[in-house]
Amino acid sequence: VAVERTASAVADAAEAKPSPQLLQAATLPLLPKSLMGSFTGREFYHPETVEALAQTGIAMALGEGSSEWVDWSGEKKTDGFLRAHGTDGRAGATKEWYTALDSSREVLVWSGKSVSRDGHGAELPFIKTTSIVNQSPKYLAELLMDSSRVKVYNKMSLGRTDEIVFQTRIDTHGGSFGDGESKVVRNLTKPPMVSSVIEFVTFMHARKLRPSDLRASSSGRNDGDSLKDAGYVVVSRAVTGSKLSSDSDRHNGDKLVRSEILLGVN
């Protein structure tokens, strides 16, 4: 396990720990609009905040309590598939369901509207998808966390760099920064038909799923053995209020525009 920090990051981390209010707010499904000017960028320098964000991501992805935040609506093909193969209209739950989805090669898509307008970005749609990818969960988690391979799955990326690495290896257990791998990255993308280069500064965390993460959604199964190898979670959130913005507003002559990943979960 390696823990790396740039000189500026060490100085930044030495500053006062954000307030408990900011640490808790940084882990909500949506960041409160009222606090957007108060975030320091150091909220994810603390393992307890990272774990709380992972729990939020898992809950939002699995639907446990997400209806308090998002009103989900499936696309027409998604609703049709669930009617034909779903369990009480819900995704997943049985091996037969996943076999049917794999055979169909469908990508199930839901769009969502925020229940509250008090969150930063609440006016934007939420998107959730489910599909079968014929790779191991560990392979996919490591791929998403590996900045050197980001162009394998994101053809619009101009490259991603690790700005701060708190801990490496997604299988780390009980490390100095908790479980899993955690870091802050900077990604530059050039979408088609857009003249600007889009910059994202994002905190990323990946760890192995625990039986307790999935037990509530396991259709009544309570044996830990059936869930101990359930997979991995990768959660991402924009770093706001930090000193990690680019020094220039240009990239190779193109205008550089800052954007945000409000919450990403895989």
N, C-alpha and C positions, 0 to 999 in steps of 0.2 A: 504494500500500500504506500503510495507516495502522496505527500502533501506539498504543494508548490504554491507560492504566492509571489507576485511581482513586488518590487520595492514600494511602489505607490499603494498596492493593495495592503501591504503590511501596515503602512502608516494609516491607511483608511480604517483598517480593522482595529487599530489602537484607539480610535475615537470612541466616544460614549456609545454603549449599547442602546439600540432603539428602545423606545418605551414598550411596555407590555401591550399597549393598545395597538401600536404599529406592527409588532410581531404577530399578533393575532389577526389583524386586518389583512396582512400580506398573504394569509393562507385561505382567505374566503374565496368562494367561486368567482366573485367579481370584487375588484378593489373598490372601496368606498370613494365616491367622488369627493367627499368632503376632506379626505386625507391625502389626495393626490399631490398636494404641495408640501406634504410633511414627510413622505418617505425619504429615507436617507440613502438607499441603495445597499445598505448593510443588513437588511432584514434576513437575508439568507446566508449570513455568515455564522448562523447559529443552528446546530443540528436539530434542536427541538422544533424550530420553525420549518425546517426541511421535512421532517417527519409529518408534521401537521399538514403541509401542502400535499404530500403523497397521499395521506388519508382523504383529503378533499378530492384529489384527482380520481382515486379509486371509487369513491362514493358517486361522483358525477358520471363516471364511465359506466358504472353498474346500475345506476338509477336509484341507489339507496338514498332517499331524501332529496334527490336532484329536482323533484317536482316543486319543492319549496322555492327554487331559484329559476327554473326553466319550464316553460310549457312546450313539450315536445310534440311534433307532428311528423309522422312517417310519410315519405313519398309514396305515390300510388303503387309502384311495383313493390315497395317494402311492405306496405299494408297488405297487398295481395299475397305475398310470400308468408307473412305471419298468419294470415287467415288459413292458409293451406297447411302450414307446417308448425306454427307457433304453439306454445303451451299457454293457454288462456290469453292469447294475443301478445305474449311476451317473447323476447328473443332469447335463444339459448335454452339451457336447463337439461337437455337430454343429448345423448350421443347421436341418436337418430336425427335430431334437429341439425346438428353440425354436419352430419353426413349429407343431408339434403342440401344444405347451403353450399357445401364443397362441390357437390355434383352439379348444382345449378350455375356455379361460377358468378353468382350475383354479388353485388356490393349493396348492402342495405344502407339506406340513408335516411336520417331524421334531421329536420331543421327545428330550431327552437327559438322562442322569444323569451326574453327576460321577464320574470314575473314582476320585478321591481325596476324602477327607473333610477334608483339611487346609486347603481354601480357604474364604474368607469367602463364605457363601451357597451352599456346596457341596450343601446339603440341598435346594435349590430346583431345579426343572426348567429346563433350557435349551430354548429354542424357536428353530427355524430355519425359514424359509419361502423358497420360490422361486415367482415368478410373473412374468408379463409386464405391465409398465406402459407404456402407449403415450405416453411422454414421453421426451425426451432425457435421458441421464445427467446432463448439466450442469444442466438445469432442476431435476431432482429433488434434486441435491446442494445447489444454491443455495436451493431451497425449505426443505430441512431445516435449513440454517444460518441462515436469515432469521428472527430471533425475532419480527418484526412479522407474519409470516404463519403462525405455528404453529397458529392456529385453523383454517386451511384443511384440515389433515389430522388434527388432534387436537381434537375437539369438547369434550372434557372439560377442556381447558386454560383456566385463568382468565387466562393471559398469561405470557409468558416475557421476561425482561430479560437483557441482556448485562451481567454484573458486571465482567469483565475482558476486554478485547480485545487479544490479543497481535499479531495480524496479520489483515488482511482479504483477501478475494478468493481464491476457491478455485483460480484459475489462476496464482497467484503462484509464480514459480520462482526459487529462490536468494535469497529475501528474508532479512532480518535474523533471522527466526524460522524459517528453512527454507522448505519448499514449502507452498503452500496457506494455508488460513485456520484460525486457532486462537483459542479463547476459552473463558471460563467463564460459564455461564448459570445463571439461577435460574428454574425453572418451577413454577407452582402449578396443581394439578389438583383437580377435584372429581368423583370417580367417582360414578355413580348409586348410591343406597342406602347411601352412606357419609356419616356426619355430619361427618367431619373434612375439612379441606383438606390435600392432600398436597404437600409441598415437595421438590423435587429441585434439588440444586446439582451441576452436571455440567460436566466438561470436554468440549468438542467440537472435533473437527479434521476438515477435509476437504481433500483434494488430488486432483490428477489421477493416475490409475493409470499406472504405468510398465510398459514391456514386461517388465522383470525381475520385476514383481509377479505376472504371470500365466503366464510361460513354462513353469513347472513343471506347470501345469494345462491346457496348450493342446494336449494330445493329440499331442505330437510335433512341432508346428509350431514352428520356430525363427526364422522371419523376423520381424524387429522391425516391419516395415511393417504386418503383419497385426494387431499388438497395440498400435500406438502411439496409437490413438484408442479404446482399450478402455473408457474410462469414468472413474469417480471412486469414491473410498472415503470414507465418512463414519463416523468412529468416536467413541464416547461412553463416558465412564466417570465414576462418582461421584467427587467431590472429597471426600476424607476428611481429618479433622484440621485443616481450615481455619478461618479466622475469619469465614467468610461466612454463618454461620447467622443466621437472623432474630433481631432483638432482642426480638421478642414471640412468645408461644406461641399467639397468636390472629390470625385474619384475618377482618375484618368480622364479628366475633363467633363465628366457627367455630374450633374447636381446630385448631392447625397441627401436623402430624405430618411429621417428616423421613423420607424414603425414599431409595432409591438405585437408579441404573441401574448394575448391576455391570459389564456390558459390552454395548454396542450397536454393531452393524456394519451398514452399508447399502452 
